[in-house]
Amino acid sequence: MTSVADGAITIAANAVGFTKLADIATDSLVGRDTAGTGDPEAITVSGGIEFSGTGSIRTAPSRGM
C-alpha cells in the first residue's frame, strides 16, 4: 500500500488474494468473460450447468416436457 499527499491509499495491482475480494452471489464463479487480460469478474452459472454441492460443477439434469 502506498499513501499520497492527499491522504488517499493505493493498493498495488494484483496484491489482493481471493479471500480479500468482495462477496459474490451464490452459484457464481470468479473468472473473466471479457476479452483480454484484466480484472476478475463474477460469472453466473447457468445454461444447463449447476454446482454439485461438493465443490464441482456438473451438467444439470434434463427437465422433460
PAKE-719094 format. One line per field, with one value per atom (N, C-alpha, C, O): residue in one letter; x, y, z; residue number from 1. Coordinates in nm, 3 decimals, padded with zeros to 5 digits. Layout:
! residues N
r	A, ...;
px	X, ...;
py	Y, ...;
pz	Z, ...;
k	NUM, ...;
! end
This chain:
! residues 65
r	M, M, M, M, T, T, T, T, S, S, S, S, V, V, V, V, A, A, A, A, D, D, D, D, G, G, G, G, A, A, A, A, I, I, I, I, T, T, T, T, I, I, I, I, A, A, A, A, A, A, A, A, N, N, N, N, A, A, A, A, V, V, V, V, G, G, G, G, F, F, F, F, T, T, T, T, K, K, K, K, L, L, L, L, A, A, A, A, D, D, D, D, I, I, I, I, A, A, A, A, T, T, T, T, D, D, D, D, S, S, S, S, L, L, L, L, V, V, V, V, G, G, G, G, R, R, R, R, D, D, D, D, T, T, T, T, A, A, A, A, G, G, G, G, T, T, T, T, G, G, G, G, D, D, D, D, P, P, P, P, E, E, E, E, A, A, A, A, I, I, I, I, T, T, T, T, V, V, V, V, S, S, S, S, G, G, G, G, G, G, G, G, I, I, I, I, E, E, E, E, F, F, F, F, S, S, S, S, G, G, G, G, T, T, T, T, G, G, G, G, S, S, S, S, I, I, I, I, R, R, R, R, T, T, T, T, A, A, A, A, P, P, P, P, S, S, S, S, R, R, R, R, G, G, G, G, M, M, M, M;
px	00.085, 00.000, 00.089, 00.196, 00.042, 00.115, 00.018, -00.102, 00.071, -00.009, 00.042, 00.162, -00.050, -00.012, -00.047, -00.112, -00.004, -00.019, -00.163, -00.186, -00.261, -00.400, -00.461, -00.579, -00.383, -00.430, -00.488, -00.521, -00.501, -00.553, -00.452, -00.332, -00.504, -00.418, -00.443, -00.559, -00.339, -00.348, -00.289, -00.180, -00.359, -00.309, -00.244, -00.302, -00.128, -00.059, -00.144, -00.217, -00.134, -00.207, -00.170, -00.054, -00.269, -00.252, -00.196, -00.135, -00.217, -00.164, -00.268, -00.235, -00.394, -00.500, -00.538, -00.559, -00.545, -00.582, -00.733, -00.808, -00.778, -00.921, -00.995, -01.110, -00.933, -01.004, -01.037, -01.121, -00.973, -00.998, -01.087, -01.113, -01.134, -01.224, -01.362, -01.395, -01.440, -01.578, -01.659, -01.626, -01.764, -01.855, -01.923, -01.950, -01.952, -02.025, -02.146, -02.151, -02.242, -02.367, -02.342, -02.245, -02.434, -02.433, -02.442, -02.500, -02.385, -02.384, -02.312, -02.355, -02.203, -02.118, -01.975, -01.932, -01.904, -01.763, -01.683, -01.735, -01.559, -01.470, -01.388, -01.319, -01.397, -01.326, -01.319, -01.323, -01.310, -01.306, -01.374, -01.326, -01.486, -01.561, -01.529, -01.546, -01.482, -01.447, -01.316, -01.225, -01.304, -01.184, -01.061, -01.071, -00.947, -00.820, -00.795, -00.880, -00.678, -00.638, -00.698, -00.707, -00.738, -00.795, -00.846, -00.812, -00.928, -00.980, -01.073, -01.140, -01.076, -01.169, -01.314, -01.343, -01.403, -01.545, -01.623, -01.578, -01.740, -01.828, -01.908, -01.976, -01.899, -01.968, -02.079, -02.052, -02.202, -02.316, -02.319, -02.300, -02.343, -02.356, -02.499, -02.593, -02.514, -02.647, -02.632, -02.526, -02.733, -02.725, -02.704, -02.629, -02.771, -02.759, -02.643, -02.616, -02.575, -02.465, -02.508, -02.575, -02.469, -02.502, -02.389, -02.306, -02.387, -02.292, -02.342, -02.462, -02.249, -02.287, -02.312, -02.378, -02.261, -02.271, -02.151, -02.141, -02.058, -01.938, -01.811, -01.705, -01.821, -01.702, -01.677, -01.569, -01.771, -01.753, -01.879, -01.979, -01.872, -01.989, -02.023, -01.938, -02.148, -02.193, -02.303, -02.355, -02.337, -02.450, -02.578, -02.596, -02.667, -02.793, -02.880, -02.875, -02.959, -03.048, -03.149, -03.195, -03.181, -03.279, -03.417, -03.454, -03.493, -03.629, -03.725, -03.757, -03.769, -03.855, -03.990, -04.035, -04.054, -04.187, -04.293, -04.411;
py	-00.117, 00.000, 00.123, 00.126, 00.222, 00.349, 00.461, 00.451, 00.567, 00.683, 00.803, 00.819, 00.889, 01.011, 01.132, 01.118, 01.249, 01.371, 01.401, 01.458, 01.363, 01.396, 01.296, 01.307, 01.198, 01.101, 00.974, 00.880, 00.970, 00.850, 00.736, 00.758, 00.616, 00.498, 00.411, 00.386, 00.367, 00.283, 00.147, 00.136, 00.041, -00.095, -00.130, -00.103, -00.190, -00.228, -00.323, -00.406, -00.313, -00.403, -00.548, -00.580, -00.635, -00.780, -00.818, -00.924, -00.733, -00.760, -00.820, -00.854, -00.835, -00.885, -01.027, -01.053, -01.119, -01.257, -01.278, -01.187, -01.398, -01.429, -01.406, -01.362, -01.433, -01.418, -01.273, -01.247, -01.179, -01.037, -00.972, -00.852, -01.050, -00.996, -00.970, -01.020, -00.892, -00.865, -00.994, -01.085, -01.001, -01.116, -01.124, -01.021, -01.246, -01.266, -01.354, -01.423, -01.353, -01.427, -01.578, -01.623, -01.654, -01.800, -01.838, -01.765, -01.952, -02.004, -01.911, -01.893, -01.851, -01.767, -01.820, -01.879, -01.799, -01.833, -01.705, -01.606, -01.705, -01.592, -01.629, -01.730, -01.546, -01.572, -01.445, -01.334, -01.464, -01.350, -01.386, -01.472, -01.320, -01.344, -01.238, -01.262, -01.122, -01.013, -01.046, -01.103, -01.011, -01.040, -00.972, -00.862, -01.037, -00.979, -01.001, -01.053, -00.961, -00.971, -00.855, -00.744, -00.879, -00.771, -00.821, -00.930, -00.740, -00.770, -00.892, -00.916, -00.969, -01.081, -01.032, -00.918, -01.120, -01.088, -01.204, -01.318, -01.175, -01.280, -01.332, -01.255, -01.462, -01.524, -01.613, -01.701, -01.590, -01.667, -01.804, -01.814, -01.907, -02.041, -02.059, -02.044, -02.092, -02.112, -02.193, -02.251, -02.199, -02.266, -02.417, -02.474, -02.481, -02.625, -02.673, -02.793, -02.580, -02.615, -02.577, -02.476, -02.659, -02.629, -02.674, -02.756, -02.619, -02.665, -02.796, -02.814, -02.887, -03.018, -03.013, -03.101, -02.910, -02.902, -02.964, -02.961, -03.020, -03.081, -03.021, -03.084, -02.899, -02.830, -02.847, -02.811, -02.899, -02.913, -02.865, -02.832, -02.863, -02.828, -02.947, -03.032, -02.953, -03.065, -03.017, -02.906, -03.101, -03.073, -03.091, -03.193, -02.995, -03.002, -03.112, -03.137, -03.180, -03.284, -03.226, -03.113, -03.303, -03.261, -03.257, -03.347, -03.155, -03.143, -03.165, -03.071, -03.290, -03.325, -03.257, -03.210, -03.253, -03.190, -03.294, -03.261;
pz	00.000, 00.000, 00.000, 00.061, -00.069, -00.071, -00.038, -00.064, 00.019, 00.056, -00.021, -00.043, -00.063, -00.134, -00.048, 00.056, -00.092, -00.013, 00.027, 00.134, -00.057, -00.022, 00.076, 00.109, 00.122, 00.219, 00.159, 00.231, 00.025, -00.040, -00.028, -00.036, -00.010, -00.001, -00.123, -00.158, -00.188, -00.307, -00.278, -00.220, -00.317, -00.306, -00.439, -00.544, -00.436, -00.559, -00.642, -00.587, -00.773, -00.863, -00.833, -00.809, -00.836, -00.817, -00.680, -00.666, -00.579, -00.445, -00.351, -00.237, -00.396, -00.310, -00.352, -00.471, -00.255, -00.284, -00.283, -00.249, -00.321, -00.329, -00.198, -00.200, -00.085, 00.043, 00.075, 00.160, 00.010, 00.035, -00.070, -00.064, -00.168, -00.270, -00.212, -00.104, -00.281, -00.239, -00.243, -00.318, -00.163, -00.166, -00.302, -00.365, -00.347, -00.471, -00.444, -00.342, -00.535, -00.519, -00.527, -00.587, -00.466, -00.478, -00.626, -00.706, -00.660, -00.797, -00.894, -01.008, -00.848, -00.932, -00.928, -00.829, -01.035, -01.043, -01.057, -01.109, -01.013, -01.037, -01.159, -01.161, -01.259, -01.384, -01.466, -01.413, -01.595, -01.684, -01.814, -01.888, -01.843, -01.966, -02.071, -02.190, -02.027, -02.118, -02.188, -02.126, -02.314, -02.391, -02.332, -02.279, -02.341, -02.297, -02.149, -02.077, -02.106, -01.967, -01.889, -01.941, -01.765, -01.685, -01.552, -01.507, -01.489, -01.356, -01.358, -01.458, -01.248, -01.237, -01.239, -01.201, -01.283, -01.289, -01.225, -01.228, -01.169, -01.119, -01.239, -01.306, -01.264, -01.376, -01.319, -01.237, -01.362, -01.314, -01.382, -01.503, -01.303, -01.358, -01.407, -01.330, -01.535, -01.594, -01.722, -01.745, -01.801, -01.930, -01.920, -01.999, -01.823, -01.811, -01.726, -01.720, -01.661, -01.570, -01.429, -01.409, -01.330, -01.191, -01.100, -01.138, -00.979, -00.878, -00.820, -00.802, -00.789, -00.734, -00.584, -00.530, -00.517, -00.372, -00.302, -00.179, -00.381, -00.325, -00.383, -00.380, -00.435, -00.484, -00.633, -00.680, -00.708, -00.852, -00.924, -00.861, -01.056, -01.136, -01.224, -01.251, -01.267, -01.350, -01.444, -01.429, -01.539, -01.628, -01.549, -01.482, -01.556, -01.483, -01.542, -01.663, -01.459, -01.510, -01.610, -01.594, -01.712, -01.812, -01.751, -01.675, -01.783, -01.732, -01.850, -01.922, -01.868, -01.981, -01.977, -01.872, -02.091, -02.100, -02.094, -02.101;
k	1, 1, 1, 1, 2, 2, 2, 2, 3, 3, 3, 3, 4, 4, 4, 4, 5, 5, 5, 5, 6, 6, 6, 6, 7, 7, 7, 7, 8, 8, 8, 8, 9, 9, 9, 9, 10, 10, 10, 10, 11, 11, 11, 11, 12, 12, 12, 12, 13, 13, 13, 13, 14, 14, 14, 14, 15, 15, 15, 15, 16, 16, 16, 16, 17, 17, 17, 17, 18, 18, 18, 18, 19, 19, 19, 19, 20, 20, 20, 20, 21, 21, 21, 21, 22, 22, 22, 22, 23, 23, 23, 23, 24, 24, 24, 24, 25, 25, 25, 25, 26, 26, 26, 26, 27, 27, 27, 27, 28, 28, 28, 28, 29, 29, 29, 29, 30, 30, 30, 30, 31, 31, 31, 31, 32, 32, 32, 32, 33, 33, 33, 33, 34, 34, 34, 34, 35, 35, 35, 35, 36, 36, 36, 36, 37, 37, 37, 37, 38, 38, 38, 38, 39, 39, 39, 39, 40, 40, 40, 40, 41, 41, 41, 41, 42, 42, 42, 42, 43, 43, 43, 43, 44, 44, 44, 44, 45, 45, 45, 45, 46, 46, 46, 46, 47, 47, 47, 47, 48, 48, 48, 48, 49, 49, 49, 49, 50, 50, 50, 50, 51, 51, 51, 51, 52, 52, 52, 52, 53, 53, 53, 53, 54, 54, 54, 54, 55, 55, 55, 55, 56, 56, 56, 56, 57, 57, 57, 57, 58, 58, 58, 58, 59, 59, 59, 59, 60, 60, 60, 60, 61, 61, 61, 61, 62, 62, 62, 62, 63, 63, 63, 63, 64, 64, 64, 64, 65, 65, 65, 65;
! end
